[in-house]
Structure formats: structure tokens, C-alpha cells
Amino acid sequence: MSGERIRSGHQRRVLNWLMDGGGTVSEIAESLQLRMPHASLALRQLRERQEVSREEQGSIRGAIHRLNEAGRSRLAADAVARVRALVSEIPAHAEAVVLGQDGPHLLLGYVKSPRSQLLSLPNQGISNEKQTPSTSNGRKGGRWAVQRGEHIRWYTLSELELTDAPAPQNLRGTLGEWTEEIDRIGIVHATLLDSSREWSLSPGTWYNETESPPPLPNILVQGEYMLGTATGTGISLSPQLGIHAHLTLPVNRVMALNALRKNAFVFEERPQQRTKRSLPYEALRPWLRTRHPRLSEEKLLQKYEEIRDGLFTSEGGALPIALQRQLLADFGVVDWKNEDAITTINLSGVSNAGALALFEWFFLNTTTECAVEWPYSLEENHRMLERILSSDRCRILITSQGDYVPLASATSVLQTQKTLMKAVIALGRDKKIPITLLQSSPGPSQQNSHREVPRSAVELNEAWDSNTGLKREQFTGTETDTVEQKAMWYALSNYPKGDENWANLNDSTHPLAAWIATPNEHRTSRWIRLRTILPQGWADLLPIELCETATLISAMPKGSEQWSKEALEKTRQRFTKNVESILKYEYFFRDDVLGPWMATAVLLSSGQLPEEFHPLLGQACSLWVDAPRQPERVLESLFPLGVPLLDHVEECLIKCKAAAKVHPKDSVLYLWGSLLENMESNEPISPEFLRQIMSKLPSAWWRAWAGDWLQIQLSSTSGRRWLAQMPFPWPALLTRPAGERGGMPAWPIPYPSGRVGLDDVLHILLVEENVGKPALLDVYDMLATYERKEPVHYGRTHPLVGWLARSVESWPHMGLEVLGQGNPEIGALLYARSFASKLE
């Protein structure tokens, strides 16, 4: 085919603009930002070339100009001339070449069929090896464009003659087709979705569609519910509120309405519905106002109450026949109900006047969003339709009668195609995105897909609210792959109920999404299949009570700290209840990852193990010291506080003391080992090390020495500054009963008597104000009032804290209520000492 470039830029731009429909001279000039004389001259020249036709009906001023076949042929010839000039050598694996750009309008040449009419264009072309390094593949960054028109014109590369489109892969028959030999090029006219800046690729640049396109415009993705997917892709489309859908196929209307109806007030037309229709009787107020515009509000209210009494009470009597006929004509046979019981209105049998009254009621009496199917005329109801769309409450307004009529308040337009499930979203005359409507009944699975995803099961559970659903803003993870986004958000929108069938189909391709979509009763079996490939932090979805012990142990490394702690406790309970079961899971000791977890569970059970299981403790200890989990609980289980060292744990003590020396200096194991060594050697301990001990180790391990250590800290400025910052329950630490067994693991010691006096703590008054000061002042006040024989002071940390400094025989009654007052540790000590004093 011979091709000739269009030399006039104005003529080319006008022809290009007219591809999407007709327009007047002023519309063309305004859209293309041309001066009126230039636009008028270009159109006159095109009319003389018989490439543009003008509608001659009526006045010439304001006449519509349309592109005719000659004009289309000239555009095609211009495209062929560009191919001849720009296409010579095709880079390996290239998909397309830029042939031209006029503002937002692009002319592209594809040597492979585009994946869809929604084109993901890169910001960087395929590098020319002579100019730039070969590392670029043209897939970095991107822009969105949409194909104009449904069909692509294909030409042979050898002669540039019209030819057929490339055969789909499953229909290829010749050797050339199978080897994907490039022998043709398709001309694609496209428009950038974001025309605020030019595309950076110049004519003659080859590229591949980007695999990581940018987000679509907000208007297409910021709606809460998914309407469908861009045809030919997995990209979810969820337009904002205010969609006007003109759909002539009934099936498409039902699908569009179902996609957006969840939790919305729905107006629909269902002629075949067998159940009796219900309408809100409050809608009779606007209906009466329309029928009787001259009546006063008082008269209208009286008339409304008469109708209401006639409908709902026997005293009201039958309604007049004329009124019954009017109601039947405008609303059909219905069951009138209170508005609170209605969330869907079937407009079948409702007249145009009745529908207007129902919408007046909706706007006056509700606040919910709505999804509307409008079965009436568009022209006669233009005002009401604009009001519906501009209310910021209408998700979608579906019309079907006659031709499409533009509505100014629509944020986007969904126009019909004569194919089931297919439509186009029109964002302008030249931006029409094909959409495949969602093929499912209304439900949570229609949720839109987003880039934001949860990083862990903890984040997912924290974002879930049983009343409002998922709070997406709490997710901190990001998923850029659109296919994975779709899978993840399908799973998330079905959480926590799940979809087992979907999970079964997708656990090999989308394991994490399948894991999220699994119902609780099936999680254990799916965990067995997916545990090796699921990322860290997702075991928390396993229901601990339903899991076998082996499943719990295998999941501990991939759970959160809190979940793993609960799983360990459940395993400990099972081992304690059925000691022989430990032997069943002994093989976990040989696993590098799970061995320390199994060892932790065994050591936590050490106090209840019979003698024949004692050899296992040494094996478990060897594994545990390499990766000590829950060191406080394990050390207390092996070496209970206040209990002399037992013979069968001496080997464990040796291993723990040796391992403690090589662990981090701020770890619990290291600090415990160092303190134990100091106690054994009776060496003095520096105030700095004491502060580290008291900060890191449980107070139950060091409160036997709390009086001495408190005095050491009070004697220095740095110590007092540290005390001010530490909210320890000092009154409870200093007043344990004398002789009570205490100490730290592997170093039992009874609590001494008369540990501190008022003179020992005078420096408390020098401690600066901070979170640690109230407890210290309570210590000072309770000692001062005791020594001065003054009444017990009302405490800061607990109302009754002052009694701890006095003989328990003088205490008032301390019931369970003290446990709920003030600091829990102080309350517990008050109750325990009071209770113990009543025992023989």
C-alpha cells in the first residue's frame, strides 16, 4: 500500500480528533486548543478534499462535522508512511514501536497483538546497543493508554499491504507462525489516560509493555467495590461513586447492580419476583405533596395520617376507592412497611410518579449509599437523575431506555456492548476502557484489589473489625503485581469466613492468599502443605486449640512472639497431661530449626517429668542454650524460685552457666549467669550492673535484695535519676514476709526481716518527678507514718499500700476488692498476706 504523510499538522490533528465522533468547529478548536480561524480553515480544506462531511440540515453555523471513509483512508495512509520511514530493523523481543504523538493521542505499531485495549506503556524504550548498554529492556516505569476503536489494522512488513491479525497461539499451523516470525505490524491509535504530561518516548523508539505499570487513575480504582476487570487483564476496576451506566442488555444490568449492591440501599426492577413487594409508607408524604401542591403542610399531614390509619389500623376504616386506585396506579400491589425494615425497593409495577416519590423519601429519610436501576425515561427525569448522581451517595445509576443521554454529574460512564458481561468505561470521548463485569452474586468477594496488603497475620487481625470489615489504612505491606493483588484482595475480602474451594485452586500459585482464604476448620491440613513456603509471621491464623501438637511445633518459628508463646503453653499443657507423648515428637530434636522450639516445650514441662524422662532434659538443654526461647519461664521451670537445686538439673545448670557467657550482654541468659557468678563468688556488684539487672530481669528474681539495692541507687545522683524513670512497685518489693522463700533461679534465699527503715530511704525526697517517684514516695510515707505512729496514709499506687509497713494483725479486712484497686502487684501482696494470716 502506498502511503503519504499528512503534511499539515492542523489537518492531521482534526482528522485524528474526529476519529472518536463528530463535533462543531468551536468544539474542535476548544479541544485541540486551536484558534477558531485555524480550525475553520483546516475543516474547509478537509471538506474540499472530501475527507470530512458536514451535516447540512439547518444552519451552517454550529453544524456537526464527521470523518468519512476518505478521511479514514488518509489517516491510514499517513500511518503506513510512518511505518515505512521508521521501521527498518526490529530489536529482538520487541513488541511495539512509537510512530507518532500529538498531545495525548498516540500512533503505535505493534508487531505482536497487544494483551488488551488497556496499554501499559513504559517510560523507557528498548536500548540501542550502539548507544546505550544492553541492560535496558524497556520495562522500567510506565504510563497507561487506551486503544481507540475496537479493531487494529494489520499490514505485511514486506509490502505494507492489509493482512489478517496474527493467529492465536493455539491456532498456529505453519512453522513460521510457531516460531513467531515477525512478518506484520498492527496500527494502533491510542490515548494517554493521564495527558497532563507528554510521553517521553520519541517516534521510532521500540518498547515492550511494562510489567510493573503505575496505578490507574483514582477515578477508576478508588471505589470501595469492584465492578469488574479491564478486559484481557486481571486488573480490577472500581470506579468512584457516581457511575452512570447505560446498559441495554438485561443480564449486564443485573451483573453491574450485583457488583455494587453490598451494604447499599438498592432500587431495582424485578418483574418476575414472586415475593410480595414492600415499600416504606413514609414515601406517601412526598407522593401526596406532588399530587396536592397547593395544600398546606397541616392539611397534607392530616391526609397522610388518614392514609396511614387506613393502611395499618382497623379504626381507620377502608380508604376511599379513588385513593386506592391512585395508590395502585402509582405503586402497584405492595405491602406498606416501616422504613427500617426495607433495604431494597423493587420498582416493578411502580409508575414514574411513584418512583419520584420513593426517591424523595430516600433523600429525606436515609443516609446510606444506593445502587439504582432506573427503568423510566431519561429525558423526562433528567433533573432527578442529576440529583441522584450529585448526591455523593449513588454508587451506580443504571439506565436502559432509548439512546444514551449524557448526565453532567456522572463521574464516569459505563456504556453497553452487545455482548454478555462486556461494557466500556468512558472517561471522555477518546478514553473508553473495555470492562468485563464481575461474574458473581453480591458478597464480600467483590472487594476491590489494592496495593496495600498486611505484612503479617497480626496486622491482618488488628485491621479486622466485625462491624466495619477490614481497615485497609492499617496495612503497611505493598503488593505491586496486579495478579497477586487480585488474589490477595479476594482472600482478604472473604476473611475470616474464607473460601475453601478457591483456596484449593490457588494454593500452588498464590500460597499466601490461599492461606488467608482458608476457613479455620481446614487450616491445619493446609498448613501441612504450605508451611515451608509461607512467609514469616503468618502462623497466627492457625487456631491453637484445633491444632495437633506436631502442627503447633512446626508453626512456632513462623508465628508472632505472642502466638508462639501461647502455642508453647498449649504444648506444655499437653506434655504435662500426657508425658509419653513427648517421645512421639522426639524426632523434632534432630531438626535444626524446630529443635530449639521442641526443647523449650520440654524444659517448660521439666517440673512434671518423671525420673525416666530426666535424661531428655540434658538433650533439650543443649539445644535450648543455642537459641533460648522464653528464658525467664524456662529458667524458672528448671530452677524454681526458692527451691534448692535438684540433682537431675545440675547438668542443665552447668550448660546454662557456660552458654550464658557467650550470649549478648543485654540478654536475660547473660545477665542471669553473671549475677549468679557474682553471688557464688560473693563479689561486690557495681551500681551500673545492678541497674541493668533490675531493668532486664523479673523483679521476682531480685526483690530479696531490693532493700540493699534501693539504698545503693539512692546514694548517687545517677542512681536517683534512674529510679525516677523506673515505675517499680517498691512497696511490694520491700515488704515480703520474712522467711518467704525467694531468690533467683539456681540461687534460693529466704526474704530477710527488717529490710529498710525510714533513715535508709531519706534520699527518696531528692528523686526528681517522673513515673518512678509515686511508688518511692509511698515507701517513704508508709515508713514515716509507721515510725511516727501516725495514721496510715492514702497511697498513690494503691489506696491501702500503707498497711504493708505494719503488722498484719492490725490490718482491716482485705477482701477480693483490693485486687482491683491500684497497682496489681501491691494489691496481690495485700490480699495474700491478709489471707495467709487467717490460716493456722
Residue pairs with C-beta under 8 A, 6 or more apart in sequence:
1 77
1 80
1 155
1 159
1 160
1 161
1 162
2 77
2 80
3 77
3 78
3 79
3 80
3 81
3 82
3 83
3 84
3 160
4 77
4 78
4 81
5 78
5 81
5 82
5 85
6 12
6 15
6 74
6 75
6 78
8 42
8 45
9 102
10 34
10 38
10 39
10 41
10 42
11 42
11 45
11 46
12 78
12 102
13 32
13 34
13 102
13 103
13 105
14 28
14 32
14 39
14 42
14 43
14 46
14 52
15 46
15 51
15 52
15 67
15 71
15 74
15 75
16 75
16 102
16 105
16 189
17 23
17 28
17 31
17 32
17 105
17 430
18 28
18 52
18 65
18 66
18 67
18 71
19 67
19 72
19 75
19 148
19 149
19 189
19 430
20 148
20 429
20 430
21 66
21 429
22 55
22 64
22 65
22 66
22 67
23 31
23 64
23 65
24 62
24 63
24 64
24 65
25 36
25 39
25 40
25 43
25 65
26 36
26 62
28 34
28 39
28 43
28 65
29 35
29 36
29 38
29 39
29 40
32 39
32 103
34 42
43 52
43 54
43 65
46 52
46 71
47 53
47 54
47 65
49 70
49 74
50 68
50 70
51 67
51 68
51 70
51 71
51 74
52 65
52 66
52 67
52 68
52 71
53 65
53 66
53 68
54 60
54 63
54 64
54 65
54 66
55 63
55 64
55 65
55 66
56 63
76 153
76 187
79 99
79 107
79 109
79 153
79 187
80 155
80 160
80 187
82 99
82 100
82 107
82 109
82 203
83 99
83 109
83 155
83 160
83 185
83 187
84 160
86 97
86 99
86 109
86 203
86 204
87 97
87 109
87 157
87 185
90 97
90 111
90 182
90 206
91 126
91 128
91 206
93 137
93 208
94 111
94 126
94 138
94 206
94 207
94 208
95 110
95 111
95 112
95 207
95 208
95 209
96 108
96 109
96 110
96 111
96 112
96 114
96 188
96 206
96 207
96 208
96 209
97 108
97 109
97 111
97 185
97 204
97 205
97 206
97 207
98 106
98 107
98 108
98 109
98 125
98 199
98 201
98 202
98 203
98 204
98 205
98 207
99 107
99 108
99 109
99 187
99 203
100 106
100 107
100 203
101 107
101 198
101 199
101 203
103 195
103 198
104 191
104 192
104 195
104 430
105 148
105 189
105 190
105 191
105 430
106 121
106 145
106 188
106 189
106 190
106 191
106 192
106 199
107 187
107 188
107 189
107 190
108 119
108 187
108 188
108 189
108 190
109 185
109 186
109 187
109 188
110 152
110 185
110 186
110 188
111 157
111 182
111 184
111 185
111 186
112 166
112 180
112 182
113 152
113 165
113 166
113 186
114 147
114 152
114 186
114 188
114 209
115 209
115 232
115 233
116 230
116 231
116 232
116 233
116 434
117 146
117 147
117 150
117 231
117 232
117 433
117 434
118 144
118 145
118 146
118 147
118 230
118 231
118 232
118 233
118 235
118 433
118 434
119 144
119 145
119 146
119 147
119 188
119 190
119 209
120 142
120 143
120 144
120 209
120 210
120 211
120 213
121 142
121 143
121 144
121 145
121 199
121 201
121 207
121 209
121 210
122 138
122 139
122 140
122 141
122 142
122 143
122 201
122 207
122 208
122 209
122 210
123 140
123 141
123 142
123 143
123 199
123 200
123 201
123 210
124 136
124 138
124 139
124 140
124 141
124 200
124 201
124 207
125 138
125 201
125 205
125 206
125 207
126 136
126 137
126 138
126 205
126 206
126 207
126 208
127 133
127 134
127 135
127 136
127 138
137 208
138 206
138 207
138 208
138 210
139 208
139 209
139 210
139 211
139 212
140 210
141 210
141 214
142 210
142 212
142 213
142 214
143 192
143 193
143 194
143 199
143 213
143 214
144 192
144 193
144 194
144 213
144 214
144 216
144 217
145 190
145 191
145 192
145 193
146 190
146 191
146 193
146 431
146 432
146 433
147 188
147 189
147 190
148 189
148 190
148 191
148 430
148 432
149 189
152 165
152 186
152 187
152 188
153 162
153 186
153 187
154 162
154 163
154 164
154 165
154 166
154 184
154 185
154 186
154 187
155 161
155 162
155 163
155 184
155 185
155 186
155 187
156 163
156 183
156 184
157 182
157 183
157 184
157 185
158 183
163 184
165 186
166 177
166 184
167 173
167 177
172 178
176 183
191 430
191 431
192 199
193 216
193 217
193 427
193 431
194 217
201 207
212 480
212 481
213 482
215 221
215 451
216 235
216 237
217 427
218 240
219 239
219 240
219 411
219 412
219 427
220 237
220 238
220 239
220 412
220 425
220 427
220 433
221 236
221 237
221 238
221 448
221 450
222 238
222 240
223 238
223 239
223 240
223 241
223 260
223 395
223 448
224 238
224 447
224 448
225 238
225 259
225 260
225 262
225 395
225 446
225 447
225 448
226 236
226 237
226 238
226 259
226 438
226 446
226 447
226 448
226 449
227 237
227 238
227 239
227 243
227 256
227 259
227 260
227 396
227 414
227 435
227 437
227 438
228 236
228 237
228 259
228 421
228 423
228 435
228 436
228 437
228 438
229 235
229 236
229 237
229 435
229 436
229 438
229 486
230 237
230 433
230 434
230 435
230 436
231 422
231 434
231 435
231 436
232 434
233 482
234 482
234 483
234 486
235 482
235 486
236 448
236 449
236 482
236 485
236 486
236 489
237 425
237 433
237 435
238 448
239 411
239 412
239 414
239 425
240 411
240 412
241 369
241 392
241 393
241 394
241 395
241 411
242 389
242 390
242 392
242 394
242 409
242 410
242 411
242 412
243 260
243 395
243 396
243 397
243 410
243 411
243 412
243 413
243 414
244 389
244 396
244 397
244 399
244 407
244 410
244 412
244 413
244 414
245 253
245 256
245 396
245 397
245 398
245 399
245 413
245 414
245 415
245 423
246 398
246 399
246 400
246 404
246 405
246 413
246 414
246 415
246 416
247 253
247 256
247 398
247 399
247 400
247 414
247 415
247 416
247 423
248 400
248 416
248 418
249 416
249 418
249 420
250 400
251 420
251 421
252 416
252 420
252 421
252 422
252 423
252 437
253 373
253 398
253 400
255 421
255 437
255 438
255 439
256 396
256 398
256 414
256 423
256 437
257 266
257 268
257 371
257 373
257 396
257 398
258 438
258 440
258 441
258 442
259 437
259 438
259 442
259 446
260 371
260 395
260 396
260 446
261 371
261 442
262 442
262 443
262 444
262 446
263 368
263 369
264 368
264 369
264 370
264 371
264 395
265 343
265 344
265 345
265 362
265 366
265 368
265 369
265 370
265 371
266 343
266 344
266 345
266 370
266 371
266 372
267 344
267 345
267 347
267 355
267 358
267 359
267 362
267 370
267 371
267 372
267 373
267 374
268 344
268 345
268 346
268 347
268 371
268 373
269 346
269 347
269 348
269 373
269 375
270 346
270 348
271 348
273 346
273 348
276 333
276 334
276 335
277 332
277 333
277 334
277 335
277 346
277 348
277 349
278 334
278 335
278 336
278 337
278 341
278 342
279 331
279 334
279 335
279 336
279 337
279 342
279 345
279 358
280 336
280 337
280 338
280 339
280 342
280 358
280 361
280 365
281 308
281 311
281 312
281 336
281 337
281 338
281 339
282 339
282 361
282 365
283 357
283 358
283 360
283 361
284 304
284 307
284 308
284 336
284 357
285 300
285 304
285 361
286 356
286 357
286 360
286 361
286 364
287 330
287 353
287 354
287 357
288 295
288 300
288 303
288 304
288 307
289 295
289 300
290 353
290 356
290 357
291 326
292 299
292 300
292 303
295 303
306 316
307 319
307 323
308 316
309 315
309 316
309 317
310 316
310 317
310 318
310 319
311 319
311 336
312 336
319 327
329 351
330 350
330 351
330 353
330 354
330 357
331 349
331 350
331 351
331 354
332 348
332 349
332 350
333 349
334 349
339 361
339 365
339 366
345 358
347 355
347 358
347 373
347 375
350 358
352 376
352 377
352 380
352 381
355 374
355 376
356 381
356 384
359 384
359 387
359 388
362 370
363 387
363 391
367 393
368 393
369 393
369 394
369 395
370 388
370 393
370 394
370 395
371 394
371 395
371 396
372 388
372 394
372 396
372 397
372 398
373 398
374 381
374 385
374 397
374 398
374 399
374 400
375 400
375 401
376 401
377 401
377 402
378 385
378 399
378 401
378 402
378 405
379 402
379 405
382 405
382 407
385 397
385 399
385 407
386 407
386 408
386 409
388 394
388 397
389 397
389 407
389 409
389 410
389 411
390 409
396 414
397 407
397 410
399 405
404 413
404 415
406 413
412 425
412 426
412 427
413 425
413 426
413 427
414 423
414 424
414 425
414 426
414 435
415 423
415 424
415 426
415 432
416 423
417 423
417 424
417 434
421 436
421 437
421 439
422 434
422 435
422 436
422 437
423 434
423 435
423 437
424 432
424 433
424 434
424 435
425 432
425 433
425 435
426 432
426 433
427 433
438 446
440 446
444 469
444 493
444 494
444 497
445 490
445 493
445 494
445 499
446 493
447 489
447 490
447 492
447 493
448 489
449 482
449 485
449 486
449 488
449 489
449 490
450 472
450 485
450 489
451 478
451 479
451 480
451 485
452 472
452 473
452 475
452 476
452 477
452 478
452 479
453 475
453 477
453 478
453 479
453 485
453 488
453 489
453 492
454 460
454 463
454 475
454 476
454 477
454 492
455 475
455 476
455 477
455 537
456 536
456 537
456 538
456 540
456 560
457 537
457 538
457 539
457 540
457 541
457 559
457 560
457 563
458 537
458 540
458 560
458 562
458 563
459 474
459 475
459 476
459 477
460 492
460 495
460 516
460 541
461 540
462 474
463 470
463 471
463 472
463 474
463 475
464 470
464 471
464 495
464 496
465 471
470 492
470 493
470 495
479 485
479 488
484 510
484 513
487 506
487 509
487 510
487 513
488 510
488 512
488 513
488 516
490 499
490 502
490 513
490 517
491 499
491 502
491 503
491 510
491 513
491 514
491 515
491 516
491 517
492 516
494 502
494 517
495 516
495 517
496 520
497 519
498 517
498 518
498 519
498 520
498 522
499 517
499 519
500 517
500 518
500 519
500 522
502 514
502 517
503 514
503 515
503 517
503 518
503 522
503 526
504 514
506 513
506 514
506 517
507 514
507 515
507 526
507 529
507 530
511 530
511 533
511 534
512 534
512 535
512 538
514 526
514 530
515 523
515 526
515 527
515 530
515 534
515 538
515 541
516 541
518 526
518 541
520 543
520 546
521 546
523 541
523 542
523 543
523 546
524 542
524 546
524 547
524 548
524 551
527 539
527 542
527 547
527 551
527 554
527 555
528 551
531 539
531 554
531 555
531 558
534 558
535 558
536 557
536 558
537 558
537 559
537 560
538 558
539 555
539 556
539 557
539 558
539 559
539 560
539 563
539 564
539 567
540 559
540 560
540 563
542 551
542 552
542 555
542 559
544 552
544 563
544 566
544 567
544 570
545 570
547 555
547 567
549 571
549 574
549 581
549 584
549 585
550 585
552 567
552 570
552 571
553 567
553 571
553 585
553 588
553 594
553 597
553 598
553 601
554 594
555 567
556 564
556 567
556 568
556 594
556 597
557 564
557 593
557 594
557 597
559 567
564 597
564 629
565 630
568 597
568 600
568 601
568 604
568 629
568 630
569 604
571 601
572 601
572 604
572 605
574 581
575 581
575 582
575 601
575 602
575 605
576 605
576 608
579 605
579 608
579 609
579 610
579 613
582 602
582 605
582 613
582 616
585 598
586 616
588 594
588 595
588 597
588 598
589 595
589 598
589 599
589 619
589 620
589 623
591 598
595 623
596 623
596 624
596 626
596 627
596 628
596 629
597 629
598 620
598 623
599 619
599 620
599 621
599 622
599 623
599 624
600 624
600 629
600 630
600 634
602 609
602 616
602 617
602 620
603 617
603 620
603 621
603 624
603 634
603 637
603 638
603 652
604 630
604 633
604 634
604 637
605 637
606 617
606 637
606 638
606 649
607 637
607 640
609 616
609 617
611 648
614 648
617 638
617 648
617 649
617 651
617 652
618 651
618 652
618 655
621 638
621 651
621 652
621 655
621 656
622 655
624 634
625 655
625 656
625 658
625 659
625 669
626 659
628 634
628 659
628 663
628 667
628 668
628 669
631 667
631 668
631 669
631 672
632 668
632 697
632 698
635 656
635 668
635 669
635 672
635 745
635 746
636 745
638 649
638 652
638 653
638 656
638 745
639 645
639 649
639 653
639 745
639 746
640 745
641 700
641 701
641 741
641 742
641 743
641 744
641 745
641 748
642 740
642 741
642 742
642 743
642 748
642 749
642 750
643 741
643 748
644 748
645 653
645 746
645 748
653 746
656 669
656 673
657 673
657 676
657 677
659 669
659 673
660 669
660 670
660 672
660 673
660 674
661 670
661 673
663 669
663 670
663 673
664 670
665 671
666 692
666 696
668 696
668 697
671 692
671 693
671 696
671 697
672 697
672 701
672 744
672 745
674 689
675 685
675 693
675 697
675 702
675 744
676 744
676 746
676 747
678 685
679 747
680 747
685 693
687 712
687 713
687 716
687 718
687 719
690 709
690 712
690 713
691 713
691 719
691 722
693 702
694 702
694 709
694 726
694 728
695 726
697 744
699 706
699 728
699 729
699 733
700 742
701 743
701 744
701 745
702 709
702 744
703 733
703 734
703 736
703 742
704 736
704 742
704 743
704 749
704 750
704 751
704 752
706 730
706 733
706 734
706 755
707 734
707 752
707 755
707 756
707 760
708 755
710 723
710 730
710 734
710 756
710 761
711 756
711 760
711 761
712 719
713 719
713 720
713 722
713 723
714 720
714 723
714 761
714 763
714 764
714 766
714 767
715 763
720 763
720 766
720 767
720 768
721 768
723 767
723 772
723 776
724 767
724 768
724 769
724 770
724 771
724 772
724 773
725 770
725 771
725 772
726 771
726 772
727 771
727 772
727 775
728 772
728 775
729 775
729 797
729 823
729 825
729 826
730 775
730 776
730 778
730 779
731 775
731 778
731 779
731 782
731 795
731 797
731 798
731 801
731 804
731 826
732 804
732 823
732 825
732 826
732 828
732 829
734 755
734 756
734 779
735 804
735 805
735 829
736 742
736 751
736 829
737 751
737 833
737 836
738 750
738 751
738 752
738 753
738 754
739 750
739 751
739 753
740 750
740 751
741 748
741 750
741 751
742 748
742 749
742 750
742 751
743 749
756 779
756 783
757 783
757 787
758 780
758 783
758 784
758 787
761 776
761 779
761 780
761 783
762 780
764 776
764 777
764 779
764 780
765 780
767 773
767 776
774 796
774 797
775 796
775 797
775 823
777 796
778 793
778 795
778 796
778 797
778 798
778 801
778 802
781 793
781 795
781 802
782 792
782 793
782 795
782 801
782 802
782 803
782 804
782 805
783 805
784 790
785 791
785 792
785 793
785 802
785 805
786 802
786 805
786 806
792 800
792 802
792 803
792 806
793 802
794 802
795 801
795 802
795 822
795 826
797 822
797 823
797 826
798 818
798 821
798 822
798 823
798 826
798 827
798 830
799 821
799 822
800 814
800 818
800 821
800 830
801 822
801 823
801 826
801 830
803 810
803 811
803 812
803 830
804 826
804 829
804 830
804 833
808 833
808 834
808 837
809 837
811 833
811 834
811 837
813 834
814 830
814 831
814 834
814 835
815 831
816 831
818 827
818 830
818 831
818 834
819 827
819 828
819 831
820 827
821 827
